[in-house]
Amino acid sequence: MKIDIYTHIAPPKYKSFVGKISPSIEDHLNRVHTLYNIEERFRVLDKFSDVRQVLTLAMTAASILEDNKIGVDLAKKANDEIAEIVLRYPDRFIAGIASSSLSSIDEAIKEIDRAIKELKLKGLQLFFPYGGKIWDIETFTPIFKKMCEVDLPIWIHPAIPINRRDYEKYFIDHVFGWPYESTVAMVHLVFQGVIEKFPNLKILIHHCGAMVPFFGERIKEAYNASKIIHGMDFEAKLSQHPIEYFKMFYTDTAIGGSTSGLMCGYNFFGSDHLLFGTDMPYDSEYGAKTIKLSIESIEKMPIDEEEKRKIFEFNAKKLLKIS
């Protein structure tokens, strides 16, 4: 089995409901039919009989769930429908991931509890930044505590900050913006002490660790130099060098099919923290191409077969607590 840890979906009933609130967002979703048309999605998956998907709500939710008036209700609708799809098609989808409005942390905790205990969803997806602003980490502490209690991961998906409208020009957001914003999220989680305070918290970063693996040595030396040359003691509240906390994240293989890129991520995170993920259905073949290339790029990695099986299957089963 190959478990695709990071795929996107816009469940059809949810998509229709969103369309009543924001027709422009539904128009955007309509461009990618395998986001909402389950039968079309199956036609793609039929080419990969051993792939099982983990479903996360499509990126467009970041524009909707921040609305104080409708966010809680929309999150419930999305979670209900994702859970229903997973239950109906267990041979295609191995798990679903919850969404939650963050307009009220108390309401968010209630919905996380419901989604995990009643709907049997297997984690939580958060967007960074949220509402165009960097997280107030202190405000999010109850969510981190809750996810440690239930011992399930947080999927972090990048979003566009309000002050970066240029991201939409030349497709900058998808190509370069997402990895940058994911990296910024990791930096805040490390230096605001979240990873140290919650060592059992499991956080999955999209796109093979974003910029961090490639700049691993730069991270080490830059923060050493910032202290010595500039007197910027970022490490004062951390008991280890920052690089050690960056290595505690989990990540996926969704970089379009580059074996050399995967080896960079593998060398930084190790095989235990690297999981097969494709970002389906965002490619020129509505999901088919990125699944094929991602599988091929992992199979070409110069590592032993047991490590490949970890990446394809065993790491996901361990994170999701699936036997």
LINNORLIN-V13174 format. One line per field, one symbol per residue. psi: psi as a letter, one per 20 degrees, with the letter a starting at -180 (. if undefined). burial: # if it has 16 or more other ideal C-beta (glycine too) atoms within 10 Angstrom, else .. Layout:
psi=???
burial=???
This chain:
psi=qoooinqqqnpgggggghhhgnhhghgghiinhihhohhhghhghhimhjppqppqpqhhhhigiiohhigggggggggghghggghhmiihpiqqpqrppjhohghggghggghgggikqkappqqprpkjqqqnhghighgggghhgilqrppppqrpqhjlhihipkkhghghgghghhgggggghgijjghghmiipopopqlljcigghkghhgghghghhgggiknmhihjqirqhhhhhiiqqrrjmkikohhghhggghghrhijpqpqikpkmrikkhgghgghgghhghipmrrhhhhhgghghgghggilp.
burial=.##########..##.##......##.##..#.####..##..##..#..#################..###.##########.##.....############.#.##..##.###..#.###########...#....#..##.##..#.##########..#..#.....#...###########.####.###.#..################..#...#..................##.###############.######.##.#.###########..##########.##..#.#...##.#######..##...
